[in-house]
C-alpha cells in the first residue's frame, strides 16, 4: 500500500502466506490456538490468531522470543525446552486447543501438538523440518476426535487483507525486523549468523547499485 516503507514491505510474503493458512484452517472460529514454533512464521500465525479474535493464543518456542510473543498479543508463552511444556500449555487451556499448528515439523513437535489437541480440534503440520519422520501417534490425543488440516495456502488471496491489517496497525513489521541493523549484500554471512544466534528474526539485506 502507499506509504509503506520498503523494509516493512519485506514482511508481506510472510504475512500473506501465514494468513492464508490460518484463514483456511479456520482460526476465525477458534477460541483457543496453540502455535509450536517462535520463528518468523510462528509469530505471524500467532498475530493472525489474535487479529481473528481467538481468546487464548499460546506460543511454544525459544525463550528469547517471549517478548515478541507478547508484542503480537499472545496470552501465554511456553519455553519449548521445559520438561513440562505440555503441562504448561494445557494449564492455559485445560480442555486442549481448538487449533494446534506445528510450524516446525519434527516427531517431537508433532507429538506435543497432538497431545494438546481439544476434542474435535484441528491439527495443522505446517513445517517439515524432518520430512518423512513425522508420524501421528493417535494414542497421544487421548481418545479425542480431531481433524488434520492439509489444505495448504495461497499467498495471493490474502494480499488485500494484509494491506488492511498493516494500515490499521494490526501487523507491525518492527516485531520481526530491525531497520537499524540492515546488512549490505557482502555482509550476508553475518545476517545468517544473526539468525542462527537468534539475535535477529528476519535480518534485512540492503541491495544497492
Phi, psi and omega in degrees: 000156179302138177090354178278127179299143183302321179295317177297326181296341179294345181277348188298322180299313179299312183296318183292316181298310183290327179292319176301315180299314183290323175300314185290328180284346175098030185298334181294339179259001185269138173268332182224137184225133175242127179245125176256109182129125185244023174281196184302314182290319179298317178296321179296316180296321177297318179299318179295323178296320177298312182295334180279350175097014177298144183279322181236122179230111183246133178248129174254120183191196181291139183303331182288352182257008182297321179299314180295324177299318178292324180296325179277355173107012178299142178271348179204155180219139179229130176290124184295341180277350181295134180295338180247036183304318178299312182297321179296318180295313182290337175295336181269347176205079191304330180275003184095184185245137180297321178230129176235125179241121174268103183280345187265303176087059173234164177305320182293317181288324177296320178297315180296318179301311183293326181288349181251008184286145174274161175299131184066023176280178181235132179250129175238128175253099187274318181267156177221064178294332182234071186302132177087347183262343184281124177227147180264117177268101189302331181298334181294338179282355176064034178084002181281149172276142179206163179248140173258120181276130177222035184271002177065208181204163176222102187305318186296334185290346184249011184302309183295323179296319178296318178303316180296319181293323177293312182296333180270359178082011182272351170232119186240110185300336184294345174294324187261326187237150177241102185292347178278353182237046177286137180259144171284165184298325180284357176255016187299332176299322178293326178296316178296323178296322180295323177294315182297324180278354181062028175275339174225148179273306178229096179293146177265134174249121180263116181256125181232164176089000000 
